[in-house]
Amino acid sequence: MMHIGTGSIASAARRRWLRAAAAGGALALLGGCGFALRGTATLPFKTLYIGIDDKSELGAMLRRYVRAGTTTQVVEDPRQAEAQLQVLSETRQRSILSLDASGRVREYELRYLFEFTVRDARGHEYIPPTTITLKRDLTFSDAATLAKDNEANLLYRDMQNDVIQQLLRRMSAIER
C-alpha cells in the first residue's frame, strides 16, 4: 500500500498557486503595457463608402477587414454613407539602397505610399489628406532574381496589411 504524505499534497497545491499567480501577473503586465488582441475596431459611423475599386487587391482587402473586423456596413453608393474613404493615391517604389564592389545591387528599399482622406456626406473632413509611408529593405542576389521578386511582392502585401491596420486605427480615433 502506498502512502502519500501531506507534505507532497501541500507542495503540489503551492506550485499550482504559484503558476496561477505568475500567469495572472503576466496578464496584468501585458494589459498594463497596452497590449490587446486584435478584435473588432469601433468605427464612429454605421456606414462607410470605400472609394477604391473592389477588384483591386487593396480594395478587396480593405472591404474584407471592415466587414469582418467592425460593425460598420460597407455601402456601394457614397450618398448612403455616413463617411466616405477616398483613396487619393497608392504608390509602390523601389530604390537602390546599396551596391557591391563591382557595382551590382545588393539591397533595395521598397516604399509603399498611401494617401487618403475621410469625409462625411456633406464634404466635411474627418481626416484631412494624409499619407502613410512604409519602408522595407530587401537584399538582392542576381542568382535568385525570381525568388527576390516574389519576396518583394510579399513585402508589398505585408505593407498593404499594415496600411489597412493603421487606417482602421485612425478612423477609430475620429471624433464626430
C-alpha positions as MATLAB code, in Angstrom:
seq = 'MMHIGTGSIASAARRRWLRAAAAGGALALLGGCGFALRGTATLPFKTLYIGIDDKSELGAMLRRYVRAGTTTQVVEDPRQAEAQLQVLSETRQRSILSLDASGRVREYELRYLFEFTVRDARGHEYIPPTTITLKRDLTFSDAATLAKDNEANLLYRDMQNDVIQQLLRRMSAIER';
ca = [
       0.000    0.000    0.000;
       1.290    3.420   -0.988;
       1.231    6.278    1.464;
       1.305    9.867    0.326;
       2.384   12.370    2.917;
       0.606   15.635    3.479;
       3.821   17.479    2.611;
       3.659   16.440   -1.071;
      -0.015   17.479   -1.357;
       0.735   20.887    0.144;
       3.756   21.238   -2.146;
       1.660   20.466   -5.251;
      -1.020   22.941   -4.161;
       1.655   25.591   -3.586;
       3.092   25.001   -7.098;
      -0.372   25.333   -8.675;
      -0.962   28.555   -6.760;
       2.431   29.960   -7.857;
       1.738   29.058  -11.503;
      -1.676   30.742  -11.366;
      -0.163   33.821   -9.695;
       2.605   34.009  -12.329;
       0.080   33.697  -15.183;
      -2.116   36.384  -13.619;
       0.895   38.660  -13.168;
       1.937   38.177  -16.789;
      -1.576   39.059  -17.993;
      -1.606   42.154  -15.782;
       1.739   43.279  -17.213;
       0.543   42.760  -20.792;
      -2.649   44.676  -20.112;
      -0.716   47.487  -18.452;
       1.588   47.999  -21.446;
      -1.345   48.487  -23.838;
      -1.227   45.033  -25.424;
      -4.557   43.864  -26.767;
      -5.535   41.088  -29.115;
      -6.759   42.209  -32.499;
     -10.507   42.225  -32.464;
     -13.196   44.386  -33.844;
     -12.458   48.043  -34.373;
     -15.092   50.517  -33.341;
     -15.642   52.991  -36.137;
     -17.701   56.078  -35.239;
     -20.094   55.668  -38.166;
     -22.564   52.990  -39.194;
     -21.992   53.096  -42.951;
     -18.817   53.633  -44.970;
     -18.198   54.123  -48.668;
     -14.735   52.958  -49.780;
     -13.617   54.880  -52.845;
     -11.285   52.297  -54.333;
     -12.085   49.626  -56.894;
     -13.156   46.400  -55.189;
     -11.387   44.449  -57.927;
      -8.023   45.801  -56.760;
      -6.152   43.795  -54.140;
      -6.134   46.704  -51.685;
      -9.831   47.453  -52.222;
     -10.835   43.833  -51.657;
      -8.651   43.530  -48.537;
      -9.937   46.793  -47.076;
     -13.574   45.834  -47.595;
     -12.943   42.408  -46.066;
     -11.271   43.935  -42.977;
     -14.085   46.458  -42.453;
     -16.824   43.830  -42.880;
     -15.135   41.221  -40.688;
     -13.476   43.440  -38.083;
     -16.004   46.217  -37.457;
     -19.706   46.739  -37.017;
     -19.688   49.307  -39.845;
     -21.510   48.386  -43.039;
     -19.748   48.996  -46.380;
     -22.089   50.638  -48.906;
     -21.607   50.997  -52.660;
     -23.333   54.372  -53.019;
     -21.474   57.333  -51.463;
     -24.796   59.144  -50.870;
     -25.889   56.366  -48.475;
     -22.704   56.571  -46.374;
     -22.129   58.472  -43.149;
     -18.425   58.542  -44.055;
     -16.513   58.277  -47.313;
     -12.971   56.993  -47.553;
     -11.317   58.424  -50.650;
      -8.002   56.955  -51.737;
      -6.044   59.778  -53.348;
      -3.012   57.712  -54.377;
      -1.352   54.360  -53.833;
       2.277   54.143  -54.924;
       4.916   51.426  -54.849;
       8.542   52.494  -55.190;
      11.823   50.614  -55.339;
      15.174   52.370  -54.974;
      18.737   51.102  -54.705;
      19.970   51.082  -51.142;
      23.476   49.651  -51.607;
      25.864   48.292  -54.251;
      28.697   45.769  -54.023;
      32.315   46.499  -55.111;
      31.564   45.606  -58.740;
      28.537   47.935  -58.919;
      25.798   45.307  -58.630;
      22.759   45.933  -56.476;
      22.993   44.333  -53.010;
      19.921   45.905  -51.371;
      16.774   47.700  -52.392;
      14.499   49.879  -50.318;
      10.820   49.217  -51.007;
       8.414   52.064  -50.259;
       4.654   51.988  -50.145;
       2.848   55.326  -50.040;
      -0.872   55.512  -49.382;
      -2.665   58.874  -49.455;
      -6.290   59.132  -48.333;
      -8.950   61.337  -46.810;
     -12.147   60.589  -44.883;
     -15.171   62.881  -45.261;
     -18.801   62.903  -44.263;
     -21.660   63.057  -46.780;
     -21.555   66.886  -46.816;
     -17.813   67.024  -47.549;
     -16.643   67.883  -44.013;
     -13.244   66.260  -43.445;
     -12.957   63.797  -40.602;
      -9.355   63.146  -41.656;
      -7.675   65.658  -43.991;
      -5.498   64.345  -46.847;
      -2.949   62.127  -45.111;
      -0.088   59.988  -46.398;
       1.012   56.762  -44.742;
       4.550   55.828  -45.810;
       6.022   52.396  -45.132;
       9.517   51.130  -45.954;
      11.116   47.697  -46.099;
      14.647   46.647  -47.039;
      15.187   43.811  -49.493;
      18.526   42.111  -50.019;
      19.143   41.191  -53.638;
      21.033   38.463  -55.479;
      21.394   38.085  -59.238;
      21.315   34.308  -58.758;
      17.827   34.422  -57.219;
      16.050   37.118  -59.214;
      12.677   35.353  -59.398;
      12.716   34.479  -55.687;
      13.582   38.082  -54.800;
      10.725   39.386  -56.969;
       8.351   37.063  -55.107;
       9.794   38.262  -51.790;
       9.261   41.889  -52.862;
       5.603   41.106  -53.681;
       5.158   39.520  -50.242;
       6.694   42.588  -48.595;
       4.343   44.889  -50.523;
       1.370   42.757  -49.446;
       2.588   42.955  -45.843;
       2.809   46.738  -46.178;
      -0.772   46.809  -47.530;
      -1.922   44.940  -44.416;
      -0.051   47.446  -42.237;
      -1.682   50.352  -44.087;
      -5.149   48.861  -43.559;
      -4.488   48.366  -39.832;
      -3.225   51.953  -39.489;
      -6.178   53.244  -41.485;
      -8.677   51.418  -39.265;
      -6.960   52.745  -36.121;
      -7.043   56.315  -37.484;
     -10.703   56.014  -38.419;
     -11.469   54.566  -34.962;
      -9.961   57.692  -33.401;
     -12.277   60.066  -35.304;
     -14.405   62.190  -33.012;
     -17.634   63.331  -34.585;
];
